[in-house]
Amino acid sequence: MRPFGVRKIELSGRFPIPKEVREEISIKYDDAVEFFTDDGCIGIIKYKDRCSVCEVNDNVKPFKDKFICEDCIEEIIAIVSRKKEAC
């Protein structure tokens, strides 16, 4: 990780994200970002929809208010099919 300067926290708790950081991770106005912490550091990544079951972000499909990847969908279908055959 490399530093991009110092910013002060505003009274509201906000702080500006430096332009260089926004450009490096390709975030623009109105994009969603995800925050995480690790050993006292804060990380910011551009948000991508993730599977609610296995948390991968490839081949996800919306389902109600969640997202599920194609692999998990196939696994769920297989489980349901086996249960129907057992009956």
C-alpha positions, 0 to 999 in steps of 0.5 A, spaced: 500 500 500 502 506 498 500 513 501 496 518 498 496 524 502 492 526 509 485 528 509 482 531 516 475 528 518 469 533 517 465 534 523 459 530 520 464 524 520 466 524 512 472 525 509 474 526 502 477 520 498 483 523 494 482 523 486 488 519 485 485 513 489 478 514 486 482 513 479 486 508 481 480 503 483 475 506 478 470 509 482 466 515 480 460 519 482 454 515 485 458 508 485 457 504 491 464 502 495 465 497 500 469 498 506 473 493 510 478 493 516 484 489 517 489 490 523 487 498 524 487 499 517 481 501 513 480 499 506 475 501 500 474 497 494 469 498 488 462 494 490 460 488 486 454 484 487 456 477 491 453 471 492 449 471 498 451 463 499 458 463 497 460 470 496 463 470 490 462 475 485 462 472 478 456 470 474 451 472 480 443 473 478 438 477 482 433 473 486 428 477 490 433 482 494 439 478 494 444 475 489 446 468 487 451 465 483 450 460 477 454 454 481 450 455 487 443 455 483 445 449 480 447 446 487 440 448 490 437 445 484 440 438 485 439 438 492 431 439 491 431 434 485 434 429 490 429 430 495 423 430 490 426 423 487 427 420 495 419 422 496 
